[in-house]
Every structure is written in C-alpha cells, then in structure tokens.
Amino acid sequence: MQDHLRELDDMRRSNLGDLGQMTLEMAAEGRFDRSRLSQQAAEVAKIDREADLIARGLEEGLTLQELEDLARGDGATSG
C-alpha cells in the first residue's frame, strides 16, 4: 500500500502540473474552458480521495477488503 500511495502522490503532482499548464495556456489565449478545467480538477480530487483512503488504511491497519468497502461506502469501520 505504501508503494501505491507513492504512485498516487506522483499522479497527483503530474495532474496538478497539467492543470496549471492548462490554466496558463488558457490565460494566455484569454479564454477559459471551464469544462476542461473542471474535469482536470475533478481528476486531482479523485486521486486525493483515493490517497486519503489508502493513508487511512495504513494508519488503521485495514485490510484490502475493508478499504474496498469504505471506497464503496459499505463500511462503517471505526476509527
């Protein structure tokens, strides 16, 4: 899980860089495509949610099944 958390951090950094670059390009053109920006920001948020879940799993010693249940909203793991 530690490796996956590092991968997610790399993905997050890359996606944030892409979002920043996209924003700069749009600013230079004087036009903003809110849909594209929203889509890219949503991807970063999705990665953040997964990273938070993995970090919680590591902290609480959760099993993969418990993490999957939490991700689906099925689990009421105490913590």
Secondary structure, 3 states (H helix, E strand, C coil): CHHHHHHHHHHHHHHHHHHHHHHHHHHHHCCCCHHHHHHHHHHHHHHHHHHHHHHHHHHHCCCHHHHHHHHHCCCCCCC
